[in-house]
Structure formats: C-alpha cells, structure tokens
Amino acid sequence: MGRIWHWRTTVFVGILLAFILLLGVSFGPVSLEFTKIIRTLLGLSGGLQEEERTLLLELRLPRVLLAALVGSALATSGAVY
C-alpha cells in the first residue's frame, strides 16, 4: 500500500498557494506590479509608493489572507465530515 502523504505535493501546493495569494493581491481597480509587491513584502528598496503600500498592507493583503484561512477551514471541515 502506498503512502498517503507526499512531501513534494505539500511543497508544491504551498508554493502554488503563495503565488496565487500574491497574484490575488496584485489585481483590482488599482493595479499593483508583481515585482514591487514582492519588494515591499521583503522590505527591499524600489517597492510600492506610500498610497500603494497602504492599499496593499491595510486592505488587500488582510482580505486575501483571510480568504485563504477561511478556505482552508472549510476544506478541513469538509475532509473531516
């Protein structure tokens, strides 16, 4: 009988989730550049301007993270039931 859990699948899904979260943050009425989002989140120079940074960190990022958390909670409850 084969293994149920494979670490490669977990790593792949984790990386895919992180990419989709960053992609979800970049779209909206005000478009944010993908590379500038990454630079801002890592604290590097050349990131977003002040208004865009506020938009990212106070509006979009909390919403996307909450959506991922709610989705994982629903998936877990569906798997348990």
GICORSUL-V928117 format. One record per run of one state. SS is the DSSP state (helix for helix, strand for strand, loop for the rest). FROM is the first residue (numbers start at 1). TO is the last residue. If there is no record, write none. Layout:
ss->[SS SS]
from->[FROM FROM]
to->[TO TO]
//
This chain:
ss->[loop helix loop helix loop helix loop]
from->[1 7 27 34 43 50 81]
to->[6 26 33 42 49 80 81]
//
